[in-house]
Amino acid sequence: SSTAAVALLFVWPGVLPWAGLSLAAGLAVASVAPLWKRNLRRTPMFTYGMVLAHLGIAVSLAGMASDSAFTRETLVAVRAGQSARVGPYSVTLDGISPVIGENWSALEAQLTATRGDDSTRLHPQLRFFANPPTSTNESAILTALDGQLYTVLGQPDGQGRWQLRLWWKPFVTLIWFGGVLIALGGALSLVGRLRRERRSAVRAAWA
C-alpha cells in the first residue's frame, strides 16, 4: 500500500535513489518500444522525436537519482601543500591570496584538482561585503563527462589551516544531457508535424 511505501522510505531512505534508477531504466526501455519491429526508414519523424524526448526524461531521471545515491562529500582542514581526496580527484591547496572586486573583497584559494594524468586549477572564494557586512562562499566547479566536482573554501582555523568542503557528484551531468535530448526530441516532433501538415495541404490542393 502507499502507507507501507512511505514507511519504507523513512526506515530505509536509501531506497529512493535506487527506485529512481529503476524507474529511469524502465522508462528508457519503454521509450524505445515504439521503434521495436518497425521499418525505421518509414517511421515518421514525429515518432522519433517522441522517442528521443521520453528517452531524455529517463536520462535526466537517472542523473537525479545518481546525484542522490552516489554523491560523496569531504570536509577537511588543510595547509598549503596538503591534499584531500574525494571521488576520483585529489585536491591540493596551493595557496590563498586576496582578491578585490567592485564592491567586495575576497580570499581566493588556488586549488589543483588531479585525476590520473590530468590536472585543473580551481579558485573558490570566501567573499566579504562591507554594506551590509556579510560573507559568502563562492564555489568553483569542475565539470567532466561523468560528473561534477564542487569545491568550497571555508574559514581558517587559526592554526594555518583552511577548511575545504569538496563534493563529487557522479553522473549529475546526465541531467543536462537528458535536457538536450528532450529539446532535440521536441524539435524533431515539431518538424515532423509541420512536414505532415504541409503534405496534407498539398494533397488537399491537388484533390
C-alpha positions, -999 to +999 in steps of 0.1 A: +000+000+000+010+037-002+013+039+036+037+009+036+058+025+008+061+058+027+070+039+059+097+020+039+112+053+027+115+065+063+130+033+076+153+028+046+157+063+029+184+049+006+158+030-013+145+062-030+176+068-053+176+032-064+139+033-070+146+063-092+173+045-111+150+015-116+122+038-129+147+055-152+157+022-167+121+011-172+112+044-188+142+041-211+131+007-223+095+019-227+108+050-247+123+029-274+094+004-275+076+023-303+106+015-326+105-022-319+100-043-351+092-012-372+105-002-405+128+026-393+130+042-427+093+046-428+089+057-392+076+093-390+099+119-377+073+128-351+077+093-336+115+097-335+110+130-317+086+114-292+111+085-285+140+109-281+121+132-257+110+104-235+145+089-235+157+123-224+134+122-194+147+088-185+183+100-188+176+131-166+159+110-140+189+087-139+211+117-133+190+130-105+188+095-089+226+091-093+232+125-076+212+113-046+227+078-045+264+083-052+274+119-041+305+119-020+314+147+004+346+155+022+352+183+048+389+188+058+412+214+072+444+217+052+476+238+050+491+250+018+507+220+000+483+195+016+458+174-003+424+159+002+406+132-018+370+129-029+358+105-055+383+101-083+400+135-076+429+146-054+426+183-045+456+202-033+456+236-017+484+255-034+478+288-016+455+316-005+456+351-020+435+383-015+412+395-044+394+428-047+361+431-066+338+460-074+320+460-041+336+432-023+369+417-012+378+381-010+402+354+000+408+331-030+421+296-029+444+282-055+435+246-059+448+219-082+424+190-089+442+160-101+427+129-117+452+105-133+475+125-155+450+154-158+450+184-135+428+215-134+431+248-115+401+259-094+396+291-075+368+291-049+365+323-029+354+335+006+339+369-002+333+398+022+308+426+017+311+459+037+275+471+034+258+452+049+287+433+065+282+398+052+304+369+038+296+343+012+312+313-002+317+312-040+322+277-051+344+266-080+331+237-101+349+213-124+326+196-149+336+162-165+317+139-187+309+116-158+302+141-131+310+174-114+335+183-086+324+212-063+349+230-042+342+255-014+366+275+007+357+278+044+371+297+073+407+295+087+411+276+120+437+300+134+465+274+131+474+280+095+448+256+081+418+263+059+385+244+057+378+229+024+345+213+015+345+190-015+317+172-033+319+147-061+286+142-079+289+114-104+266+113-134+249+145-124+258+156-160+231+132-172+205+158-161+218+183-186+223+156-213+188+145-208+176+181-212+194+183-245+177+151-257+143+164-246+149+196-266+160+177-297+130+154-294+107+184-292+123+199-323+121+167-343+084+163-333+077+199-343+094+195-377+077+161-383+043+177-375+049+206-398+060+183-427+029+162-422+007+192-423+024+205-454+019+172-471-017+171-461-022+207-475-005+197-508-028+166-512-059+187-504-048+212-531-045+185-557-077+168-547 
